[in-house]
């Protein structure tokens, strides 16, 4: 944590009683400081100090904040490890970082199969930790010392750890404080990002460094706009950074219910591209005093590098919102293939320089040298530029416009994904002879990952989806798998990514048969699913998550299902019953709970149209 934040959590601030909250638990600044100090002393005794990496695998609760500040106060650097990731990926990350210690809790120990690192169990060590001093230990951190290492997708199949110094993190915070007016306008900050995502570090520092309240939003509430909005109002949230996908769900709910976000002061959309028409729609649901900001950044340049704010953007359904201008002490260049600047209006590759540039990739000097290059425009010796791989151009007014990727790294639902890592994981399946993964946005379908695979024994691509789920996070598992006889090549023998066919909408997985709807409820749900998923060939027994569905689309399915049938199914219903047939049963059951006689007669008439086998299945469901 930046040194300023460590001072900001000291006893002098505890008197304000400002609390961080999460799921009913809360800590004042004084409590957080005391607990973090005790942990820091205990970790110092275990050898934790400057440049020592400590893995952290915990649920997102106030105890996670204690763990992070304790590591930083001890002088060490933290490495976030999301407990929801597959065990194989967590093991690779821990091995790549060469951790000195893994801080976790008893219930998560099995997440790591035979960990090759010493464990510190936060719950088990509580009695011993309670005996430690609550006074801050002697500070060992320096500005150029390591603060955290966050892993991003790697093109070779191995995740790469980005090393961020205290100087870079401090500079990022000071840029937000100056540009967003954090101390003047923001008192309650909503924290939504995954702990393994560098935006988490931004949320944490924006709140604690400015003396604000940090509200940890439960992960599942991000996909339930009514609960998310209720939390924001209850906690008087006035500052939040959203990924566009979550913001779109909230925006739809606001428009449908006639509610607004006029209580907010700073609303930031970052981590992914979004469109001008969405910017205008958001302006219609915020207050006159709410600032609407688009931010751009990469992990290798410490979270955010640019920001954009405007009240007079022109119309543009397919035009992306500009990413704006650099935060303080950041420099952005649009360069050609020879790394020379191009004029405004001309596209080139985006390079980032300045105080935000990371130290490099952890234990990867070859990759560091490839992506972090000497800065020919700087006056200070040893300065470097990070080549983002993003295409951009400067507009005549001085703002930057994002134009897409220049390589095989893509951004999907706020996550940067190296397509090569997915291809590498697919290649480890014995039946796969070749694989190429693309991010596609075909007419009538949402942006999605499509895997093209070659293999003589690939009769059922469902096994490939299971294979990837054991190795990669859910957001990296392709929505569609397409079998090919061979990989298309260009005349010079390279993979021709433009020659891959669009997925066949009628293609079925393995021996799976398309089952037509058997009731009006199933028929209505089928039409809804086709619209949301952008699919033309769906059956009532198809699994939502096997036909391209994901958690953000699940929000739309549940919201529109509830509106269509006037029920209140929770989001978990779709996860527990991920087929149209299963959801139709849940709809009927919900309608039967307290309906009047007319509605009951209508529901019973529909049940009467079911076959004996379907009726028996429905009755079994009511007795569970």
PyMOL commands that set and color helices and strands:
alter all, ss='L'
color gray80, all
select helices_A, chain A and resi 3-8+11-14+29-45+62-74+87-97+106-111+126-130+166-180+182-185+199-209+219-223+225-234+244-257+276-283+299-301+365-371+419-427+462-469+474-476+497-499+520-533+544-546+551-565+572-576+580-592+597-608+612-622
alter helices_A, ss='H'
color red, helices_A
select strands_A, chain A and resi 19-22+25-28+53-56+77-80+101-104+119-121+146-152+160-165+188-191+213-216+239-243+266-270+291-296+306-308+325-326+330-335+348-354+360-361+372-374+384-394+400-405+409-412+415-418+434-440+448-454+480-484
alter strands_A, ss='S'
color yellow, strands_A
deselect
rebuild
show_as cartoon
